[in-house]
Amino acid sequence: MSTGFDRDRDEFARGARAIVVYPDHGASARDADARLDETAGLAAAIGVTVVDKVALRLRAPKPATLIGSGQVEQLAATVRMEEAGLVVFDAALTPVQQRNLETALEAKVIDRTGLILEIFGERAATAEGRLQVELAHLDYQAGRLVRSWTHLERQRGGFGFLGGPGETQIEADRRLIRDRMARLRKELDSVSRTRGLHRERRQRAPWPVIALVGYTNAGKSTLFNRLTGAHVMAEDLLFATLDPTLRQISLPGIDKAILSDTVGFVSELPTQLVAAFKATLEEVVSADLLIHVRDIAHPDTQAQRDDVEGVLRDLGVTETTPRIEAWNKLDLLEGEAREDMLVEASHREDVVAISALSGEGIDTLVATIGALLTEGHRRYAITLDSADGAGAAWLHAHGEVLGQEVDGEHALYDVRMSPSDYERFLTRG
């Protein structure tokens, strides 16, 4: 029998047999089974076949292996029995712990951070996304010095946790890593400046920016497609969407708004990724309105909400940024659970219960978004020449025309619009 483990060949094809381990400290707000299911879902997102899930009660972390010696022996027996070649720890492992566990278990070992980075490495579709993931990967691996760095010298798919073109174990070149990270940061700074220029143009327009945020697999991309008619990848898969997508939509009282679909968050999101993706997530920081999409049918929905809010704080999003909670996946709730949730949602002004899949509650959500964004709008009495068709069209496109009447050569309009749009109307060419 062979587990497929070879210290000098870290190649694991899709379908590799894996065991997921959750070291339970007893301090998490989540249920151990829920944590195991989530990590198994993360592993499945990169094609790994999870053959067993194990929760290990941890009194105190061991410096050498994190878990106790008896637990290591128990886990090694499970690895042999299941013929697993990969063990995924739903925890952060030090380089020493990772290496010692690989030796004891005779299997490849990766931790939660490594797993998430691997998923991001596979999913990044744009040049910017791949730059961000590679920077995060290098930052994570720089202190581990257990992998070959030849991939820095050529194009390749993935980032070497589970796959790679037959790399051999060599001593890492610290200077090569440092220089490469410096180059990546320069390129990402350039991307950030370009994105900033685009944002300034939008603000001058000005069109409000609405950012969808939420835990991974909460249904953001399904809602994005529902609101925009786009066809962004939306599957029952963790981190199905990685690169941000922006589309324009029309709302009550607003001719145009920009809707941004962002990467999903997850508990214990690696700090390297938060830092690397800051250029992308600046859309969230500067948004006029956040729609926090929640999987309200998930047993850990409240803990997921807290995780998302924590990441938003880390990004610098202030509490003053207006937000709506879209309690999604209403279609998965039945009976008393559904009724209780609808009653709770009805008592909160910042909550709309929806099903992005079926369309239930979407009209209410759109109306709520429009009302929030036009909250500061005022009524203006505007007089135009009767023949000024372009001016009349502008008012209808950028404001809400409440009434109009023609008086000889003049047309009188009662319009509600934002002060900034009114200024734009007065200065239009």
Disulfide bonds with the S-S distance in Angstrom:
none
